[in-house]
């Protein structure tokens, strides 16, 4: 016999604005943490593997997202450029 149970609990607003607000809160905290002297001390005293882990888990994540975003659009524009160049007969063939 089939029974359904509705989960009764605290509801979470999962709209775009609330999720964007949460991510902006995280990124602002990371920005504040990056400009402190404590992160400089962490980076200069940790072994290289741990320093890379701390970097990527904090500011490196956002830096990587920035690079991936720009690389994607750069690739799209380059592909469009070469497609237009090839369409107009770039060679004398």
C-alpha positions as CSV (number, residue, x, y, z in Angstrom):
1,X,0.0,0.0,0.0
2,X,1.3,3.4,-1.0
3,X,1.6,6.3,1.5
4,X,2.7,9.8,1.0
5,X,4.2,11.9,3.7
6,X,4.6,15.6,3.3
7,X,7.8,17.0,4.9
8,X,6.8,19.5,7.5
9,X,9.6,21.8,8.4
10,X,11.2,25.2,7.8
11,X,10.7,26.4,4.3
12,X,13.6,27.8,2.3
13,X,13.2,30.5,-0.3
14,X,15.1,29.2,-3.3
15,X,14.4,32.0,-5.7
16,X,17.1,33.7,-7.8
17,X,17.3,36.8,-5.5
18,X,17.7,34.8,-2.3
19,X,20.4,32.5,-3.8
20,X,22.2,35.5,-5.4
21,X,22.1,37.3,-2.0
22,X,23.6,34.3,-0.3
23,X,26.4,34.0,-2.9
24,X,27.1,37.7,-2.7
25,X,27.4,37.4,1.1
26,X,29.9,34.6,0.7
27,X,32.0,36.5,-1.9
28,X,32.0,39.7,0.1
29,X,33.3,37.7,3.1
30,X,36.0,36.2,1.0
31,X,37.0,39.7,-0.3
32,X,37.2,41.0,3.3
33,X,39.3,37.9,4.3
34,X,41.6,38.3,1.4
35,X,42.7,41.9,2.3
36,X,43.6,41.0,5.9
37,X,47.1,40.4,7.2
38,X,45.9,37.0,8.5
39,X,45.6,35.6,5.0
40,X,49.1,36.8,4.2
41,X,50.5,35.1,7.3
42,X,48.6,31.9,6.4
43,X,50.0,32.0,2.8
44,X,53.6,32.6,4.0
45,X,53.7,29.9,6.7
46,X,51.8,27.0,5.2
47,X,53.4,24.3,3.1
48,X,52.8,24.7,-0.6
49,X,50.1,22.0,-0.9
50,X,48.1,23.5,2.0
51,X,48.6,27.1,0.7
52,X,47.2,26.0,-2.7
53,X,44.2,24.4,-0.9
54,X,43.5,27.6,1.1
55,X,43.9,29.7,-2.0
56,X,41.5,27.7,-4.1
57,X,38.9,27.3,-1.3
58,X,38.8,31.1,-0.8
59,X,39.8,33.7,-3.4
60,X,41.0,31.2,-6.0
61,X,37.5,29.8,-6.6
62,X,36.3,33.3,-7.7
63,X,39.5,33.9,-9.7
64,X,39.0,30.6,-11.5
65,X,35.3,31.4,-12.2
66,X,36.5,34.8,-13.6
67,X,39.1,33.1,-15.9
68,X,36.7,30.4,-17.1
69,X,34.0,33.0,-17.9
70,X,36.4,35.2,-19.9
71,X,38.0,32.2,-21.6
72,X,34.6,30.9,-22.7
73,X,33.6,34.3,-24.2
74,X,37.1,34.7,-25.8
75,X,36.7,31.3,-27.4
76,X,33.2,32.2,-28.7
77,X,34.4,35.4,-30.2
78,X,37.5,33.8,-31.7
79,X,35.4,31.0,-33.3
80,X,33.0,33.6,-34.7
81,X,35.9,35.7,-36.0
82,X,37.4,32.7,-37.8
83,X,34.0,31.5,-39.1
84,X,33.4,35.0,-40.6
85,X,37.0,35.1,-42.0
86,X,36.6,31.7,-43.6
87,X,33.2,32.7,-45.0
88,X,34.6,35.8,-46.7
89,X,37.4,33.8,-48.4
90,X,40.4,34.8,-46.3
91,X,42.7,32.9,-48.7
92,X,43.1,33.5,-52.4
93,X,42.0,30.0,-53.2
